[in-house]
Amino acid sequence: MKKTILTGASILALSMAAPAFAQSVSDIDQAGNANSATVGQTGSNDSDIDQTGDNLTATVTQSSSGNDADIIQTSQFNEAKIVQSGTNGSADINQNGDGEDADKRNQALVTQAGDSADAIITQEGADRNDAEVNQNGNSFAQILQTGVSQEAEAWQTGDGNDAFITQNGNSNQVGNALNASAAGIVQTGDDNIASVDQDPSTFSTAGINQLGNDNDATIRQEQRGGAGAGRSDAFVTQNGDLNNAAINQLTDDQPARQDAEIIQTGTSNTATTNQYGQDNEANVDQNGESNESTVTQQGTKAFATIDQDGTGNKSTATQGNPSGTTQLQNLVVVQDGTDNVSTATQFGSENSANVFQDGNRNTSTVTQPGFDNDVVGLMSAGINQIGDDNTSTVTQRANFGLVTVDQVGDFLTSTVTQSGATNSSVADVDQFGSNNTSTILQSASQATGPGREMTANVLQDGTGNISDISQTNTLGAPPVSDNLAEVDQSGTGNFSDIDQDGHANTADVTQSGSLADSFIIQSGSNNSATVDQSGNTDMSNINQNGSNNIASVTQGL
């Protein structure tokens, strides 16, 4: 047997060659008075705490391995806490500001339980900054606060979530930090992106709540002015996958109050609100798939509510005038079905438009650049569509106009245009059945003669009926045109054409048969034309030029 004797030098050499055990590193630097730093490490982790000031408190607790924590505190009454229980996590807290006392500290809390989570908190400025990051998964969160009375939150459960919060100003709040309620940026799922930027947005609030995967939400609020000169509220709730929401609220130095809320439940919905001016409010609620909503409000006292429940619906609403002369716009759009399209543009003053669509592939267009226009209808819907493939277009360029459009059926088409000096004109269209078409044109020029208080009423129930009404005044005074045109079609393939020019002309057409044609031309004052067609292939032609003429035609007795 051969014996081997190890000398002391040999033992030392072997010990140096052996692998080192995992170890943690903690570095604490304190300069000032009454500072407190506490570090608890289990595993192989790194911690660095730098305190310069008075009454500073820092706590780091790390378990597992590969975690890195860095806390930098200056001034006084700052408090920071980092807890990491995963692997390869990174957390940085940088506090540079003064708390008032032990009860009003600048606070920061980072809790990470997962792998490769990354959190950065930077608080600068004065008075009562709060920040909280709570991540359970592989996510990234960054909070930057500069100012007073600010609070921020970010809860992320899942992997691949990103949250960014930046607040510059006073009285800002994304959520109620370090509190169980009023959460801001809560993401539960994977690969969600949320960003909040308030610059400086005096006494503003913001919130983002995403439950699902691959959702994207952005809130930006930027108001400028002195104390009491602004208020902004914004909230986004998305419950589903692949939803996209953006709230942008900007204003100038004038006092401004802006509210925006986006709630999306479903998949692949997109909603965007842009608000400028004062006293704006926008509410978007989408419950379905692939719905798109865009709201732009410029001016003062605008109001918009859009509710889309279905698939592939698209709504675009623009209210207000950049010139600053607009106020009191009002819009309500409700779409329930598939592939419905609503476009509303309102400029001028005191406009109101309500759109209701129930069915598939319906199209509604409202344009109101005039003054004190109103589009109203059945069930408070200016354009009410029930059925499939209906189209309604309303254009109001005159003042004080009133339009009502109700469509119940399929492939119905209505076009109403009020322009020029046709102030206080009224157009009412009721369509039932299928493939019916109605066109109303009310126009006048101030140079040739105003056309105030024109009235056109169309009722269609049947198939393939066509009504065309044109009202104007080129004959001068009196300023009130007061032309009246009424069409009632309940048959098949009927055609009615009414042209009125002048004052107090009356035309009344009733078609209850098939393939009847009626033509009425009135130029002058106080003319009256009545047509009643109840047969098939009837033809009527009335031409009135002058005053006080009366014509009556009855066909199909």
TAWO-V802213 format. One record per helix or strand. SS is the DSSP state (a for helix, b for strand). FROM is the first residue (numbers start at 1). TO is the last residue. Records with the same first field share a line. If there is no record, write none. Layout:
SS->FROM-TO / FROM-TO
This chain:
a->8-17 / 378-380
b->25-33 / 36-41 / 44-54 / 57-62 / 65-76 / 78-84 / 87-87 / 90-98 / 101-101 / 104-104 / 106-112 / 115-115 / 118-126 / 130-136 / 140-148 / 151-151 / 154-157 / 162-170 / 173-173 / 186-188 / 193-199 / 205-211 / 216-222 / 230-241 / 244-250 / 256-267 / 270-278 / 280-289 / 292-300 / 303-311 / 314-319 / 327-327 / 330-338 / 341-346 / 349-349 / 352-360 / 363-368 / 371-371 / 374-375 / 383-388 / 391-396 / 402-410 / 413-420 / 426-434 / 437-445 / 449-449 / 452-452 / 455-463 / 466-472 / 480-480 / 484-489 / 492-492 / 495-503 / 506-511 / 514-514 / 517-525 / 528-533 / 536-536 / 539-547 / 550-555
